[in-house]
């Protein structure tokens, strides 16, 4: 893609901020800054979720812009693309673009969906397609129409949070840990040692009510000095922290815990400061849901919704699915275990997939330009629907041929 060697210009970032609305942009950064302040897990999660906005804010400093990393330069290139796109649109279409930006600067939303759209368009241009932003220009349900050698296809760009497939929502886990941590510091001062609190949550944890309930149970369990607390929706067990072969392996504690409990476990470590009462003590919390995560299935559900609501059926359709709120390990596992491929291919055997010639999946790893194996080879994971009439179209092949 042409963004790899992009050299950012401060004027481009100024124009992007103007496109967002200077007052709205400043207000949003202030809001993110307040939520990201401090050392809480929720604060760090906010920094990760809004990394794109924070990068653009940081690079407003010319000295930071001069030292921008390749990933940061890519983000500035997409910001420039947004400005260029706005300049080509008539007033009503430009207003729709501004509305998308406004939505991305509100509440829990981010600018990732917009940048996914811009990146998808850039990918298709790099493959030799003409690209029209018909969603903005003509209010079509699909976002793009791509053309090459007389053939056309509709492209729908959708963003799916991995939280939709998690039984224990990561955001709720962070809130729980932040609530429990002050209690644990006090408890460790009175009970020095190394502890492991294992939690099995058969019904998961996906709302504030469950977070509050679990916090209360942990607090009461520790105060009563019980080693176990069981109910239908949660099983809590407190044991000494023992990690077999940890010293021999030479790993740090987080890596040891991840190796022992697996990638789907939610982990947190609280350590008493050295020199304080209970100094050197450690309290680990490890939680798992009663069922495995179903992130690939969540993506397939979005495919079905998008195919029904966002494609006309008159042209071949391409679903460009962006999976957000994933870390590198999760994204790599989804690809290496072929979970995403399996879910997409199973869905494509059904009648709902008839308008769809191909499904393409990507994540922040590709958006930020990471190299394989952290990112998918070629910038996205793509699966062709062999049952679609356009499956063997030479003109559309660069956009629909499977990447694996």
N, C-alpha and C positions, 0 to 999 in steps of 0.2 A: 504494500500500500504506500501511497506517496507521503504519508504522515511520518514515516520512520525518521526522515532527515529534516523534518520541519524546524525552521529557526523562528522562534516566537518573536513577535513584534509587540511592544507595549501598547501601541495604538490599537491593535486587534483586541486586546483584553479590555481596553477602554470602551471600544465599540460594543463588545459583548455585554459589558455592564450596563451600557446605555440601552441595549436591547432588552435586558431584564428589567430595566427601570432602576436608576441609581438609588432611590429611596428604598425600594423593595429589596434590592440586593444588600444594601447596608443593614436593613432590619433583619434579613434572613441570617446574615453572618453573625450578627449580634445574638440572635436566638440560638444558633448552633453553638456558638462559643460558650454561652451560659450553660447549655445542656452538656457540653463536653468538658466543662471545667472539673478539676479535681482528679483524684486517682481511682474513682469508683469504676467497676466493670461497666456500668451503664454509660458512664462518660466516655470510656474508651470505645465502647460499641458505637456511640454517636459519632466519634471521630472516624471510625471505619466506614460507617454507613454514608457519611457525608464527605468522604475523602475527595470526591470530585470537586465539590464546591470549595472545600478548604484549600485544595491545590490552586484553584483559580484565584482565591483570595490571597494566598501567600505570594503568588507570582506577580501580584500588583506592585511588589517591591522590585525595582529594576535590578538590584543586586541579586535577588533570588531568581529572577527570570534569567539572568546571565548564567546561573549555575543549574538551570533546570535539567532534570534527569530525562532520559528518553521517554519514560512513561508520562512525565509532566509535559514534555513537548507535544506528545500525541494529544493530550487533553486540550492544550491551547490550540492545536490544529482543528479539533472538532468545534471549539468555540468560534474560531474564524469561519468555519463552514456554516455555522448557524447565522452569522452576520451576513455572509455572502448569499445564503438562501433568502434571508429576509429582504435583501436588496432586490431580488428578482421577483418578489411577490407583489401583486396589487394590494391595495389597502385592506380589503376584507380578508384576504388570505394571510397577510402579515398580522392582522389582529388575531387570527386563529393560532398562529405561531406564538404570539405573545401570551395567549391564553394557556397554551401548553407549558410555556416557561413558568407562568404564574402558578400553575398547578404543581409544578415540580419544586417550587419554592414555598410550599405550604405544608404545614403539619409534618407527618412522617414521610412525605414524598421526597424524591430527589430529582436531579436532572438526568439521571441515568437513562430513563426511557427516551428522552429526546436525543441524547448522545448515541444511544443504540440505533435509533432511526437514522441519524447522520452517518454512523459507521456502516450500517447496512447499505445505504445508498453508495457510499464510497467503495465498498467491496464490489458492488455490481458494476460500477463504472470501471474499476480496475480490471474487471473480467471482460470488458469490451461492450457493455450494455449502455444504451441511453437510459437515463433515469428521470422520471417525472414524479414530483411530489403531489400526486393527485389528491391525497387526503387533505392537504392544506389548501391546494389550489381550487379543488372542485368539491370538497367535502364528501369524497367517496369513503365508504367504510374501510377499504384497504388503504394503505399508506403510500405505496409506490406502484408505478407501472414501469416495468423494464422492457426494453426493446432491443432486439439484435437480429440482423439478417431477416427481417420481415416477421419474426415471431415476437409475441408479447406474453407477459405474465404479470399477475397481480401479486404484490408482496404485502403481507400484514405483519407488522412489527409489534410484538407483545412482550411484556415483562412480567415474570412470575417470581414471587418471593419463595425461597426455599422453606420459609416458615410454614407455607401452606402444606408441606409434606412432612413436617416434624411433629411428633406427638408431644414432645417437650419443646416449647418455643424458646429459642435462644434468648430473646429479649426478656421473657419472664424469668428465665434462669438467672440472668444478670441481676434483675431486680431482687430476686430471692437472696442471692449472695450478698448484695449490698445491704440488705436488711439484717442479715444474720451476722455479718462480719464484726460489728461492734460488740455484739453479745459474745462472740467467740474469743475476742481479745480478753475480755473480762474473765471468761471461763477458763482460758488457758493459764491466766495468771494464778488461778487457784488450783488448777489441775495440770501441772507441767507434764509433758510427754508428747508422743506422736500418735495421732488418732486418724481413723478413717471412718467417716459416716457414709454408709452405702444406702442409697435410696432407690427403690423400685417403685415406679409410678404406673400402675396398670392402665389408668385412664389418661395418662399424660399430664401436662400442665400447660394450659393455653389461655389463661385469663387471670386477672388481678385477684379474683376471689380465691382461686387455688393457691396463688402465691402467698396471700395473707394467711390462709389456713395452714399451709405447710410451714411457714415461718413460726406460727404459734406453736405447732406441734414440736418443732425442733427445740424451741426455747423451753417449753415445758419439759421435754425429755431430758435436756441437759440440767435444768434446775433440779429435777427429781433424781438425777444421777442414774437414770435407767439406761440399759444397753440396747433396748429394742422397743419399738412402738409399731404396731401393725393395725391396719384397717383395710377395707376393700379397695380404697383408692391410693394407699401408700404404705409401703413397708420400709421402716427405718431401722438400721442396725449399726451400732457403734462398736468398732473393733480397734485393737492396736494396729498401727500402720506398719505393715510388713511387706516389702517388695522383694521377692526372691531374685537373687542374682543381680541386684541393683548395683552394688559396688563393683562387681566384676565387669558389668557391662559398661561402666564408665559413663552412664547417661545422666543427664540432669533429671530432677524430679518430675517436671512436666512430661518429658519424653517417656520416662518410666511408667507414669500413670497412664499415658495414652496407649502405650504398648500393652499394659495389663487389662485396661477396660475397653479398648476398642475405639474406633473413630466416632461412633454414635453417642458415646457417653458424654455427659456434661460434667466438667471437672472444675474445681476451684480449690485453691490452696491459701490458707490463712496461717501466717507465721508470726509468732510473738517476737518483737524486736530483741536483739541481744542486749543484755544489760538491764532489761526490764524484768519484772516478776514473770517467771515462766519463760524467760528468754531462751530462744532456740527451739521452743516447742512448735509443733506443726499440727494443723487440723485440716484434713483433706475431705472434701465432699465430692461424691461421685453419684450421679443420677442417671438412670436409664428408664425409658418408657417400657410399657409391657409389650409393645410391638415395634418392629423395625421402622425406621423412617421410610416415607414413601414419596420422596422428592420427584423421582422420575414419573410416578403416577400423577402427581400434581401437575407436572408439565403436560402430560397427556390429556388431562382434563381441560387445560387451557387450549390445547390444540383443537379439541372438539368444539369448545365454545367459539373460538376464532373462526374455524372452518364454516360454522353455521351462520355466524353473524357478520363476518367481515370480508367474505369472498363472494363474487357474483356467480361463479360457475360458468361464466361465458369465456373466460380465459383460464389457462393453467394458474393455479394458486400456489404460492410459496409462503409457508408460515415461518417467520423468523422469531424464535423464542429466546428471550434473554432470561437466564436463571440468575437471580440476584440473591444476596445474603448467603453466599457460599464462601467457604474458605478453600484454599488451594487443595488440601487433602480431599475434601468432599468432592470437588469438581473432578479431580483426577480419578477418584474411586468410581464415580458415576460413569466415566468413560471406560476405564480399564475393566470394570466388571460388566460392562455392556448393559447396565441397567437402563440408561437413557435410550440406547438403541433398541433394546427389547421392548420398552414401553411404546416407543414411537412406531416400531414395526407392527406390534400387535394392534395398535390403534388404526394403522393404515389398512388393515385387512377388513375393517368394518365399513358400512355404507356412509358414515359421517365423513370419511376421508375422500370421497369421490371428487370433490373440487380441488384436491391438493396434489400437486405434482411432486413436492418435496417439503421436508421439514429441516430447518437449520437451527442449531442450538449454539449459544455462546454464553459467556459469563464476563465478569470483570477482568478475569485473567487475559482474555483476548482484547477487551476494550483498552486495557492498559499496556498491551503489547508484550506480555510475557512470552517467553520462549517455551516450546515443548520440553518436558512433558507436563509442565504446569498448565499450559494453554494447549488448545487443540491445534493440530497441524493445519496450516492454511487459514487460520482465523476463525473457524467454526466447525462444528460437528454436523454433517449433513447426511440426510437419508432420503433416497429417491423412492417414490411410490411406484412400484413396478406395474401396478394396475391402471395407472393414469395414461390416457392416450398420448400425452406429451413426454412420456418417460424416455423415449428414444429420439427425441428431437435434437438434432445436432446444434441448432441455433441456441437452444436453452441449456444445453449440456453443462456449460460452466456454472450454472446456477442450481442445477438439480441433481447432478451425478453425485452419488454417495462418496464421502471422503475416506471411508475405511475400506 
